[in-house]
Structures are given as C-alpha cells and as structure tokens.
Amino acid sequence: MPVVLITDALIFLLLVLAVGFGVYAARHAHLREPWGRVLRSRIGVAALVILGFYVVVGLLDSLHFNPRLGEKGAQGETLYSPQVLSVLDLVLTPLRERQEKTYSAPFATHLFAKETIELPNGTVVRDYPRLTYGGSHLRDPQTERLPDILLTSLRGLGWGLLLWLAVAMLIVWAFARRRGEGLRPTFDAMLAGGTAVPWRTLLLTLALLLILGAIAAELSLKYHILGTDKVGEDVLYQTLKSIRTGLVIGTLTTLIMLPAAILLGIMAGYFGGLADDIIQYLYTTLNSIPGVLLIAAAILMLQIYMANNEEAFASLVERADLRLLFLCIILGVTSWTGLCRLLRGESLKLREADYVQAATALGVGRFTVIGRHILPNVLHIVLITLVLDFSGLVLAEAVLSYINIGVDPTMNSWGNMINSARLELAREPVVWWSLAAAFLFMFTLVLFANLFADVVRDAFDPRLRGS
C-alpha cells in the first residue's frame, strides 16, 4: 500500500518544478546558452553524473509503502504491515535483513570484540565469535577470505563492464540516430572528443560509477564491506539511506526559502522607500538572532508537541519525517536573507537601466516590469546562490545532528552516524568505519556539488562569459 510522506510530496513537487524549468530554459536563449556552457564542460558533466547517482538513490528512497502481509484478514481482505519501507529498502533487502550482533570491521568474518564462547566439548574460552552473515560461506576465513574477495571483485568488475557497455551502446545509438551517422563514426567522434558535449568524460565517469557499484553489490552479498554498527546493522545500508536526508535538507530548504528571497529582494530594490525600509529591518532583525539557538528552540517546541500528540502519528517514520520537514522550514527561514540582500542590490541597479526606464515611461505596470525585465536578469544570481548553498545545507545537517538538534535520532543521516561514531572513538581499538563511511559519502556529494556550482557560476556570471 503506497504511503506518501510530506517530504515525499515536496520532493516530487521540486522534481516537477525542475523539469518545468528545464523546458522553459530550453525555449529561451538567455538560459539555454549558459546551460549549454555547463554541458560542454568536462567538470560539469562528470559532476552531473555523480550527482545523478545521489538523486536516483534519493528518489528511490522517497517512494514509500506498507508491505503486504502473507495472511488474509477475517473477511478475506489483504492485510498490510504497519512498517513503512521504501523502494530502496526493497532493493537493499539483503543489507537490511542481515543484522549481526554488534560491531564488526569492514570485510570481517568475526565480531570486533571478544566474548565468552562455549566450545562443543564444553570448554569455555574468550575469543572473537564468527559473524552470522559476513563471510559465513567460508570454511577457513584466514586462508580463503582474500582470494574470495578478489574473485568476487573480478565478477563484479565483469558485471559492471557489461552494464556499462549496454548503457554506452544505447547512448551511442541515440546520438548516432540524432546525427544521422553510423555507430562507428559516432563512437569514434565521442572518444576523440570531437563533439560539443564531452561524451568521453561522461562515459568514463559512468564506467567508474557502474564498475564500483557492481563490485560493491557483489561483495555486499557476502560481506559487510563497510562493517556494522553497535546494533549490528550494515553501515553501507545506513550510508545509502542517509543520502535522502542530505538531499532533502539541501533541496527542500531551497524550495522554502526561494519565494521569500526572490519576492522580498526584488520588491526592496525595485520599489524602494518604505517597502525597502521594512524589508531591510526584517532581514536585519532575523540575522541578529543566533541561528543555532533559533533552530534549537524550534526543535524543542516540536518535540513537546509530538510528545503531547502521539496519537496523531501512525508510525515513527511519520514522526521523523515531520521533524525533518520542520528542520527544513527553520533552515529556510534563517537562510533566505543572504539571497534577499543580493537581489535587492541587483534590483537597485536594474531599475535604473534604460530599458526599465523606457518601459516605465511607456506606462507598463510595475509588476509587468518585474516579471519581464527584473526577474529574468537576476536569475543567474539565484541559480549561482542555490547551487553554492546546497553543499552548505548538507554540512549544516551533519553539524546540527552532531549537537542533537538535527533530524530525529531514528532517521538515517550522516550527522546521526557521525554523532554515534564519536562516542566510539575512545575505544581501543578504535571503531572508525561508521565515521569514515559517512565522511566519504558526504565529502563526495559536497565536493561534486561545489564543482558543479563553480561551473554554473562561470556559465551564468556575465563578467566571466568572455574569459
């Protein structure tokens, strides 16, 4: 049975808006030309492929449902479990269901800590117990583990290459059909870099992504490739589930802050006078409030509300989703002021432009001037600010969860993983893999988001177009 969470609906609304903007940009030269520059950039195309992987994982984790139970009801009706799963949970069922007792290191076949074990002959010893699932197919882990890992990796490499060849041939066929050429000349042109879009970079990045994914998929069926946490849950599963949280924080906060920033910023700059004074007073006052204290107060109020209205939530997932949405709202309220200030300054300059003065002299309405002349000429600032702020918001979630005012502790997020891992850094030996996994995935997302932001900035900034 489908389950639509509030953030799910907002995510797909944002996806529809993005597609609509893409169609709009394709029909207008002043937007089509800069985006063409982005697609002609090798760094931009490589970053898009990596970011596309994160987006696909996040969308799969945003399709929720109640799984069907095996038995029927008293009246023969279909019964559904109260548990809320996603399509990503369904894909990652082996990782989700193979839970160990406690910590185990990456590719380990035994638990991380010694326990008292009773041998079949009745002898009691202190040793590392075998894992229930990780490496359970091995008879002698000390001698068989490394060859098995290498063999499994080679098998994953083969599957990854086959999948890449299939996708590459599909791309080459579509591009050859569009150009009206044969497959071989088109493929040679792509590899030689003789096309406007750097297909060679795209195909190489896609090959790396698919090969690594196939190897990880093969190995994860036999081992916990990133280890397990305190309760024995697979860390790779937690890390992939945390992608949606990071994307929601980075994108829904944008959806919330964008209307206020654009509307108030342009109004302050274009109308001036009393409207400008009121809007400046508003964002100056808001900036004077410490953001962390405001977020902490809002989260505390929400926790009190949820504690007093437990019957309003059908599951823990809905409670966690409401807290995530509330966090996005608070971050949106505290982050719109920077873009508003930039748009105010740009609107002050644009309202004195000759074409705006001419439109006003000809009797064109103020809101028509804003829609036709002011807004299209500040879109590059909006786009640059959004892509630059995305990585900052992803990092903000990790920091807020680290101080326990971020997302719900029951929700998978990189911040919660780091917060849990910091308590284990004092162990001897150190439990380091949860922290390393969260850092690796978050670092990759933020790095390629920043690289993509640089390409977008260079493409849309009028001062950099000639360089």
Wavefront OBJ file of the C-alpha trace (Angstrom):
o trace
v 0.000 0.000 0.000
v 1.559 3.352 -1.016
v 2.470 5.782 1.763
v 3.048 9.440 0.878
v 5.042 11.361 3.453
v 5.038 15.152 3.433
v 8.663 15.336 2.346
v 7.987 12.772 -0.404
v 5.308 15.019 -1.896
v 7.572 18.060 -1.684
v 10.487 16.193 -3.272
v 8.443 15.199 -6.309
v 6.953 18.700 -6.478
v 10.506 20.014 -6.632
v 11.295 17.451 -9.343
v 8.326 18.647 -11.405
v 9.445 22.262 -10.961
v 12.973 21.342 -12.060
v 11.664 19.618 -15.189
v 9.414 22.590 -15.906
v 12.338 24.969 -15.534
v 14.368 22.773 -17.881
v 11.646 23.012 -20.538
v 11.409 26.778 -20.002
v 15.195 27.201 -20.239
v 15.330 25.166 -23.463
v 12.904 27.604 -25.105
v 14.730 30.795 -24.100
v 18.144 31.633 -25.500
v 19.323 33.664 -22.486
v 19.017 30.495 -20.351
v 19.731 27.859 -22.996
v 23.141 29.299 -23.877
v 24.575 29.285 -20.308
v 23.268 25.770 -19.632
v 24.884 24.741 -22.901
v 28.173 26.001 -21.458
v 27.611 23.816 -18.406
v 27.001 20.739 -20.563
v 30.120 21.474 -22.618
v 32.285 21.497 -19.505
v 34.095 18.251 -18.654
v 33.945 19.003 -14.937
v 30.275 19.905 -15.162
v 29.352 16.684 -16.977
v 31.344 14.497 -14.572
v 29.751 16.236 -11.588
v 26.290 15.759 -13.095
v 26.844 12.003 -13.411
v 27.931 11.681 -9.765
v 25.120 13.932 -8.538
v 22.695 11.943 -10.680
v 23.618 8.808 -8.721
v 22.759 10.566 -5.449
v 19.483 11.865 -6.889
v 18.401 8.407 -8.115
v 19.126 6.875 -4.704
v 17.236 9.702 -3.000
v 14.187 9.310 -5.270
v 14.099 5.537 -4.742
v 14.140 6.174 -1.003
v 11.225 8.622 -1.373
v 8.772 6.009 -2.720
v 7.285 4.584 0.486
v 4.778 1.812 1.049
v 3.406 -0.605 3.637
v 4.473 -4.163 2.709
v 1.764 -6.759 2.249
v 1.467 -9.481 4.870
v 1.274 -13.125 3.884
v -2.006 -13.903 5.661
v -5.523 -12.658 4.950
v -7.931 -10.914 7.313
v -11.090 -12.378 8.847
v -13.129 -11.190 5.862
v -10.551 -12.274 3.313
v -9.146 -8.767 2.900
v -5.467 -8.099 2.249
v -3.517 -7.143 5.349
v -0.617 -4.701 5.325
v 2.210 -4.292 7.786
v 2.393 -1.042 9.770
v 6.091 -0.921 8.870
v 6.922 1.794 6.319
v 9.520 0.808 3.725
v 10.814 2.414 0.558
v 11.754 1.074 -2.861
v 15.398 1.485 -1.826
v 14.727 -0.742 1.198
v 13.322 -3.319 -1.193
v 16.428 -3.142 -3.393
v 18.714 -3.347 -0.349
v 16.794 -6.152 1.361
v 19.924 -8.340 1.819
v 21.711 -5.496 3.579
v 18.668 -4.541 5.635
v 17.854 -8.027 6.906
v 21.386 -9.339 7.557
v 21.923 -7.901 11.015
v 24.782 -9.031 13.217
v 25.084 -8.941 16.999
v 27.283 -5.845 17.307
v 30.364 -4.193 15.790
v 32.338 -5.838 13.026
v 35.071 -4.261 10.906
v 34.868 -3.922 7.109
v 35.166 -7.326 5.366
v 35.446 -9.003 8.776
v 34.330 -12.564 9.430
v 34.340 -12.222 13.248
v 32.930 -9.738 15.712
v 35.096 -6.808 16.747
v 35.139 -7.639 20.476
v 35.942 -10.841 22.300
v 33.184 -12.762 24.022
v 32.910 -15.827 26.186
v 32.344 -18.816 23.878
v 31.472 -22.338 24.934
v 33.040 -24.897 22.601
v 31.252 -28.150 21.623
v 33.436 -30.088 24.074
v 32.261 -27.869 26.945
v 35.396 -25.737 27.181
v 34.836 -22.012 27.781
v 37.210 -19.606 26.002
v 37.456 -15.889 25.272
v 37.573 -15.357 21.516
v 36.076 -13.441 18.604
v 32.763 -15.104 17.548
v 32.039 -15.751 13.856
v 29.574 -13.415 12.199
v 26.167 -14.779 11.317
v 26.250 -13.465 7.745
v 29.563 -11.763 6.950
v 31.867 -14.349 5.405
v 29.688 -17.196 6.682
v 30.248 -19.132 3.435
v 33.969 -19.505 4.194
v 35.222 -22.630 5.942
v 38.638 -21.201 6.807
v 38.416 -17.360 6.785
v 42.156 -16.862 7.362
v 43.145 -18.535 4.108
v 40.002 -18.196 1.985
v 38.878 -14.629 2.627
v 41.362 -12.670 0.483
v 41.089 -14.948 -2.606
v 37.299 -14.898 -2.265
v 37.247 -11.090 -2.076
v 39.440 -10.845 -5.181
v 37.346 -13.363 -7.117
v 34.091 -11.661 -6.133
v 35.532 -8.271 -7.095
v 36.505 -9.609 -10.522
v 32.995 -10.948 -11.008
v 31.588 -7.534 -10.047
v 34.042 -5.901 -12.440
v 32.721 -8.072 -15.251
v 29.097 -7.258 -14.479
v 29.943 -3.561 -14.260
v 31.684 -3.592 -17.643
v 28.770 -5.413 -19.266
v 26.286 -2.944 -17.805
v 28.424 -0.012 -18.914
v 28.727 -1.414 -22.442
v 24.949 -1.757 -22.642
v 24.365 1.809 -21.455
v 27.172 3.184 -23.646
v 25.818 1.443 -26.752
v 22.369 2.862 -26.016
v 23.803 6.386 -25.718
v 25.871 5.980 -28.901
v 22.861 4.622 -30.813
v 20.645 7.524 -29.712
v 23.324 10.098 -30.565
v 24.076 8.456 -33.943
v 20.397 8.444 -34.825
v 20.144 12.124 -33.964
v 23.207 12.986 -36.107
v 22.201 10.673 -38.933
v 25.530 8.814 -38.884
v 26.673 5.252 -38.314
v 27.507 3.806 -34.903
v 31.256 3.501 -35.538
v 31.856 7.107 -36.713
v 29.743 8.411 -33.836
v 31.596 6.308 -31.270
v 34.987 7.386 -32.686
v 33.914 11.048 -32.538
v 32.862 10.644 -28.899
v 36.138 9.024 -27.880
v 38.195 11.576 -29.794
v 36.386 14.484 -28.131
v 35.009 15.730 -31.440
v 31.576 16.567 -30.043
v 30.295 19.673 -28.289
v 29.250 17.676 -25.238
v 32.247 15.877 -23.661
v 30.818 12.372 -24.088
v 34.182 10.778 -23.403
v 34.220 12.281 -19.901
v 30.614 11.257 -19.347
v 31.231 7.668 -20.446
v 34.406 7.319 -18.371
v 32.704 8.710 -15.247
v 29.726 6.449 -15.838
v 32.038 3.459 -16.289
v 33.790 4.190 -12.991
v 30.465 4.591 -11.194
v 28.909 1.419 -12.616
v 32.014 -0.705 -12.027
v 32.364 0.432 -8.418
v 28.647 -0.107 -7.883
v 28.718 -3.605 -9.353
v 31.766 -4.602 -7.288
v 30.160 -3.235 -4.120
v 26.903 -5.065 -4.923
v 28.681 -8.397 -5.388
v 30.806 -8.022 -2.263
v 27.920 -6.829 -0.089
v 26.100 -10.122 -0.691
v 28.891 -11.944 1.140
v 30.497 -9.367 3.440
v 29.759 -6.187 5.321
v 32.059 -4.098 3.160
v 31.793 -1.049 5.438
v 31.357 -3.013 8.646
v 28.452 -2.968 11.111
v 27.474 -0.582 13.896
v 26.745 -1.093 17.590
v 23.475 -2.952 16.971
v 24.913 -4.953 14.068
v 23.270 -3.014 11.229
v 25.182 -2.796 7.963
v 26.957 0.572 7.673
v 26.689 0.605 3.864
v 22.905 0.340 4.204
v 22.879 3.228 6.702
v 25.064 5.356 4.443
v 22.885 4.844 1.370
v 19.747 5.537 3.404
v 21.314 8.786 4.620
v 21.530 10.145 1.061
v 17.846 11.056 1.032
v 18.170 13.043 4.256
v 21.077 15.057 2.888
v 19.256 15.786 -0.379
v 16.045 16.745 1.425
v 17.909 19.209 3.631
v 19.692 20.696 0.626
v 16.715 20.913 -1.747
v 13.551 21.403 0.319
v 15.186 24.199 2.275
v 15.773 25.847 -1.088
v 12.127 25.377 -2.055
v 11.074 27.021 1.204
v 13.435 29.997 1.162
v 13.339 30.785 -2.566
v 9.912 32.503 -2.843
v 10.534 34.806 0.124
v 14.053 35.696 -1.008
v 13.046 36.486 -4.607
v 9.842 38.353 -3.780
v 11.174 40.468 -0.921
v 14.590 41.086 -2.508
v 13.170 42.388 -5.803
v 10.461 44.405 -4.049
v 13.004 46.073 -1.766
v 15.280 47.010 -4.641
v 12.658 47.998 -7.215
v 10.080 49.834 -5.096
v 12.485 51.361 -2.562
v 11.155 53.781 0.031
v 9.027 52.374 2.838
v 8.956 48.852 1.355
v 12.748 48.803 1.252
v 12.999 50.009 4.856
v 10.562 47.387 6.153
v 12.246 44.510 4.308
v 15.718 45.615 5.400
v 14.512 45.844 9.009
v 13.004 42.360 8.703
v 16.107 40.546 7.486
v 18.448 42.581 9.681
v 16.425 41.619 12.751
v 16.352 37.970 11.686
v 20.116 37.959 11.109
v 20.673 39.269 14.623
v 19.166 36.096 16.136
v 21.739 33.278 16.529
v 20.678 30.593 14.069
v 21.629 27.625 16.255
v 19.576 28.954 19.178
v 16.581 29.554 16.930
v 16.785 26.036 15.491
v 17.201 24.513 18.967
v 14.157 26.387 20.295
v 12.037 25.354 17.305
v 13.049 21.683 17.550
v 12.336 21.679 21.296
v 8.854 23.102 20.686
v 8.236 20.425 18.055
v 9.372 17.652 20.404
v 6.947 18.882 23.073
v 4.128 18.939 20.512
v 4.889 15.401 19.311
v 5.126 14.113 22.887
v 1.698 15.554 23.705
v 0.077 14.321 20.467
v 1.454 10.824 19.962
v -1.877 9.588 18.591
v -1.512 11.925 15.584
v 1.356 9.848 14.164
v 0.783 6.393 12.742
v 4.453 5.388 12.858
v 7.909 6.520 13.922
v 8.678 7.248 10.280
v 5.977 9.934 10.178
v 7.310 11.500 13.389
v 10.829 11.582 11.991
v 9.547 12.964 8.678
v 7.723 15.823 10.418
v 10.872 16.732 12.334
v 12.879 16.678 9.090
v 10.335 18.976 7.425
v 10.357 21.312 10.420
v 14.151 21.446 10.291
v 13.978 22.372 6.588
v 11.495 25.144 7.392
v 13.698 26.590 10.144
v 16.804 26.425 7.944
v 14.825 28.087 5.138
v 13.659 30.873 7.461
v 17.227 31.553 8.581
v 18.906 31.275 5.154
v 16.801 33.430 2.811
v 18.294 36.707 3.976
v 21.593 36.379 2.090
v 19.938 35.877 -1.300
v 17.405 38.596 -0.494
v 20.211 41.085 0.115
v 21.909 40.159 -3.163
v 18.677 40.514 -5.152
v 17.939 43.856 -3.510
v 21.280 45.253 -4.647
v 20.881 43.917 -8.185
v 17.317 45.251 -8.447
v 18.507 48.708 -7.321
v 20.887 48.678 -10.281
v 18.448 47.240 -12.815
v 15.645 49.691 -12.069
v 17.898 52.481 -13.373
v 18.637 50.640 -16.636
v 17.469 52.330 -19.846
v 15.098 49.553 -20.911
v 13.394 49.550 -17.497
v 13.069 53.348 -17.532
v 11.666 53.179 -21.077
v 9.096 50.542 -20.097
v 8.021 52.648 -17.119
v 7.723 55.782 -19.290
v 5.524 53.877 -21.752
v 3.091 53.046 -18.966
v 3.988 49.384 -18.411
v 2.804 48.205 -14.994
v 5.301 47.716 -12.200
v 4.671 44.007 -11.760
v 4.899 43.509 -15.527
v 8.300 45.250 -15.489
v 9.389 42.988 -12.622
v 8.245 39.839 -14.448
v 9.696 40.731 -17.862
v 12.804 42.773 -17.095
v 13.925 42.441 -13.472
v 13.346 38.749 -12.701
v 14.961 37.294 -15.878
v 18.064 39.420 -15.278
v 18.573 38.216 -11.698
v 18.049 34.505 -12.388
v 21.787 33.949 -12.751
v 22.284 35.210 -9.191
v 19.500 32.942 -7.950
v 20.971 29.871 -9.659
v 24.523 30.573 -8.505
v 23.393 31.129 -4.918
v 21.263 27.975 -4.858
v 23.959 25.629 -6.070
v 26.516 27.207 -3.730
v 24.162 26.993 -0.718
v 23.300 23.327 -1.347
v 26.584 21.961 -0.032
v 26.439 24.290 2.968
v 22.999 22.975 3.900
v 24.166 19.345 3.611
v 27.017 20.114 6.005
v 24.624 22.005 8.299
v 22.575 18.834 8.829
v 25.671 16.964 9.968
v 26.640 19.741 12.389
v 23.122 20.070 13.835
v 22.762 16.310 14.306
v 26.158 16.280 15.991
v 24.793 18.608 18.707
v 21.471 16.703 18.882
v 19.218 19.366 17.351
v 19.159 17.941 13.833
v 16.980 15.217 12.368
v 15.275 12.585 14.508
v 17.705 10.034 16.018
v 15.662 7.214 14.442
v 16.246 8.602 10.931
v 19.296 7.606 8.928
v 21.543 10.587 8.297
v 25.238 11.272 8.016
v 25.002 13.576 11.012
v 23.490 10.851 13.184
v 26.167 8.418 12.010
v 28.915 10.874 12.959
v 27.224 11.621 16.275
v 27.062 7.918 17.112
v 30.600 7.250 15.903
v 32.181 9.975 18.015
v 31.227 8.069 21.158
v 33.259 5.091 19.956
v 36.463 6.931 19.075
v 37.696 6.417 22.643
v 37.510 2.634 22.319
v 40.657 0.587 21.997
v 40.938 -0.391 19.205
v 39.014 2.465 17.579
v 35.700 1.871 15.804
v 36.391 4.129 12.834
v 34.357 2.780 9.906
v 30.994 4.490 10.599
v 32.683 7.876 10.757
v 34.762 7.128 7.649
v 31.737 5.939 5.631
v 29.635 8.991 6.497
v 32.575 11.291 5.767
v 33.312 9.617 2.418
v 29.771 9.834 1.049
v 29.167 13.337 2.395
v 32.546 14.540 1.120
v 31.817 13.149 -2.362
v 28.411 14.827 -2.524
v 29.686 18.187 -1.277
v 32.797 18.076 -3.490
v 30.920 17.453 -6.729
v 28.165 19.869 -5.740
v 30.834 22.560 -5.306
v 32.489 21.648 -8.608
v 29.128 21.845 -10.358
v 28.432 25.153 -8.600
v 31.701 26.590 -9.937
v 30.778 25.564 -13.484
v 27.301 27.088 -13.164
v 28.772 30.290 -11.735
v 31.232 30.589 -14.617
v 28.467 29.950 -17.160
v 25.897 32.366 -15.747
v 28.056 35.200 -14.431
v 28.111 37.831 -17.217
v 31.548 39.060 -16.093
v 33.086 35.599 -16.684
v 31.461 34.686 -20.002
v 34.164 36.292 -22.099
v 37.045 34.642 -20.271
l 1 2 3 4 5 6 7 8 9 10 11 12 13 14 15 16 17 18 19 20 21 22 23 24 25 26 27 28 29 30 31 32 33 34 35 36 37 38 39 40 41 42 43 44 45 46 47 48 49 50 51 52 53 54 55 56 57 58 59 60 61 62 63 64 65 66 67 68 69 70 71 72 73 74 75 76 77 78 79 80 81 82 83 84 85 86 87 88 89 90 91 92 93 94 95 96 97 98 99 100 101 102 103 104 105 106 107 108 109 110 111 112 113 114 115 116 117 118 119 120 121 122 123 124 125 126 127 128 129 130 131 132 133 134 135 136 137 138 139 140 141 142 143 144 145 146 147 148 149 150 151 152 153 154 155 156 157 158 159 160 161 162 163 164 165 166 167 168 169 170 171 172 173 174 175 176 177 178 179 180 181 182 183 184 185 186 187 188 189 190 191 192 193 194 195 196 197 198 199 200 201 202 203 204 205 206 207 208 209 210 211 212 213 214 215 216 217 218 219 220 221 222 223 224 225 226 227 228 229 230 231 232 233 234 235 236 237 238 239 240 241 242 243 244 245 246 247 248 249 250 251 252 253 254 255 256 257 258 259 260 261 262 263 264 265 266 267 268 269 270 271 272 273 274 275 276 277 278 279 280 281 282 283 284 285 286 287 288 289 290 291 292 293 294 295 296 297 298 299 300 301 302 303 304 305 306 307 308 309 310 311 312 313 314 315 316 317 318 319 320 321 322 323 324 325 326 327 328 329 330 331 332 333 334 335 336 337 338 339 340 341 342 343 344 345 346 347 348 349 350 351 352 353 354 355 356 357 358 359 360 361 362 363 364 365 366 367 368 369 370 371 372 373 374 375 376 377 378 379 380 381 382 383 384 385 386 387 388 389 390 391 392 393 394 395 396 397 398 399 400 401 402 403 404 405 406 407 408 409 410 411 412 413 414 415 416 417 418 419 420 421 422 423 424 425 426 427 428 429 430 431 432 433 434 435 436 437 438 439 440 441 442 443 444 445 446 447 448 449 450 451 452 453 454 455 456 457 458 459 460 461 462 463 464 465 466 467
